[in-house]
Amino acid sequence: MYKSKLPQDFTEEQKTSASNTDIAQMLLSQGEKVTLKGKEYVWGEGSNEVKIKGNKWYSFYMLKGGDAI
């Protein structure tokens, strides 16, 4: 069974690296469809859209957001 990593499981180096990661660019490099809308990128469609700006994301469907990790 998969055990998710909680923030305390990440090293300081991993946290620093993640905070410097552009999420949209990372998704694009993995072949995901990401579109620029205004000043933000959007990943997904309809109610599954996730808005991305730099290393921050927000899902209106889940009413949740955060940074890269």
NUKEDO-281392 format. One line per field, with one value per residue: x, z, y of N, C-alpha, C in turn; residue in one letter; residue number from 1. Coordinates in steps of 0.1 Angstrom, whole numbers. Layout:
BEGIN
n.px <- [X|...]
n.pz <- [Z|...]
n.py <- [Y|...]
ca.px <- [X|...]
ca.pz <- [Z|...]
ca.py <- [Y|...]
c.px <- [X|...]
c.pz <- [Z|...]
c.py <- [Y|...]
residuo <- [a|...]
num <- [NUM|...]
***
This chain:
BEGIN
n.px <- [9|5|22|17|39|44|48|69|85|102|134|153|167|151|127|135|142|117|103|114|105|88|56|39|57|70|49|44|68|64|46|20|-11|-12|-26|-22|-39|-47|-28|-22|-16|-35|-45|-60|-96|-129|-147|-125|-103|-71|-55|-25|3|35|51|29|-4|-40|-71|-104|-125|-118|-114|-89|-54|-19|17|44|50]
n.pz <- [0|-7|9|18|16|42|51|70|63|43|32|41|18|-2|2|-3|-30|-41|-36|-54|-78|-108|-112|-134|-156|-149|-152|-179|-190|-185|-203|-198|-204|-202|-199|-205|-189|-187|-161|-150|-150|-162|-153|-163|-167|-167|-138|-126|-128|-121|-108|-115|-104|-107|-81|-67|-63|-68|-63|-71|-70|-50|-30|-21|-18|-23|-20|-40|-26]
n.py <- [-12|23|48|80|109|130|165|166|145|153|164|194|203|191|205|231|229|222|245|262|253|255|248|245|244|221|202|205|195|169|161|169|187|220|252|287|312|344|356|332|297|269|237|208|203|219|213|201|218|231|258|274|292|299|283|277|264|260|245|249|232|214|232|239|244|250|247|234|210]
ca.px <- [0|12|22|20|49|40|59|81|93|111|146|153|171|139|117|140|141|103|98|119|100|76|48|34|68|73|38|46|79|60|36|6|-17|-14|-29|-21|-52|-43|-15|-21|-18|-46|-42|-73|-107|-141|-146|-112|-92|-62|-49|-11|11|48|52|16|-16|-53|-82|-116|-133|-114|-113|-76|-43|-6|29|48|49]
ca.pz <- [0|-8|21|13|24|49|50|79|57|33|37|38|4|-11|4|-11|-45|-45|-35|-66|-89|-115|-114|-148|-165|-146|-158|-194|-193|-184|-213|-194|-211|-193|-207|-199|-189|-180|-155|-143|-159|-158|-156|-162|-174|-160|-123|-122|-131|-110|-112|-111|-105|-101|-73|-60|-70|-61|-69|-66|-67|-36|-21|-14|-25|-16|-29|-47|-18]
ca.py <- [0|35|57|94|116|142|175|163|135|159|171|208|204|188|216|243|225|223|259|269|246|261|236|245|240|207|194|205|187|155|159|173|198|232|264|300|320|356|355|319|285|260|223|201|210|220|214|196|227|235|271|274|304|296|271|276|258|261|238|255|220|208|243|236|248|250|249|222|198]
c.px <- [9|11|26|31|43|51|71|90|103|123|145|157|159|129|122|139|127|98|104|114|88|68|43|45|71|62|40|57|75|48|22|2|-19|-16|-27|-34|-49|-29|-12|-22|-29|-43|-55|-84|-120|-139|-133|-100|-84|-55|-35|-4|25|48|39|5|-29|-64|-95|-126|-130|-113|-100|-65|-30|5|32|48|40]
c.pz <- [0|4|16|22|30|49|59|73|46|39|34|24|-5|-10|-4|-26|-49|-45|-47|-79|-95|-119|-128|-158|-162|-152|-173|-198|-192|-193|-210|-202|-200|-202|-199|-201|-181|-174|-148|-154|-153|-162|-153|-168|-165|-145|-118|-124|-118|-115|-106|-113|-98|-94|-64|-69|-62|-69|-63|-63|-53|-26|-13|-24|-17|-25|-34|-39|-6]
c.py <- [12|43|70|100|128|152|172|152|140|165|186|211|201|199|228|241|227|237|267|262|253|249|234|239|225|198|194|196|172|152|162|185|209|244|277|308|332|354|342|308|277|246|215|209|210|221|208|205|230|247|270|287|301|283|269|271|260|253|243|243|215|219|242|240|247|252|235|209|200]
residuo <- [m|y|k|s|k|l|p|q|d|f|t|e|e|q|k|t|s|a|s|n|t|d|i|a|q|m|l|l|s|q|g|e|k|v|t|l|k|g|k|e|y|v|w|g|e|g|s|n|e|v|k|i|k|g|n|k|w|y|s|f|y|m|l|k|g|g|d|a|i]
num <- [1|2|3|4|5|6|7|8|9|10|11|12|13|14|15|16|17|18|19|20|21|22|23|24|25|26|27|28|29|30|31|32|33|34|35|36|37|38|39|40|41|42|43|44|45|46|47|48|49|50|51|52|53|54|55|56|57|58|59|60|61|62|63|64|65|66|67|68|69]
***
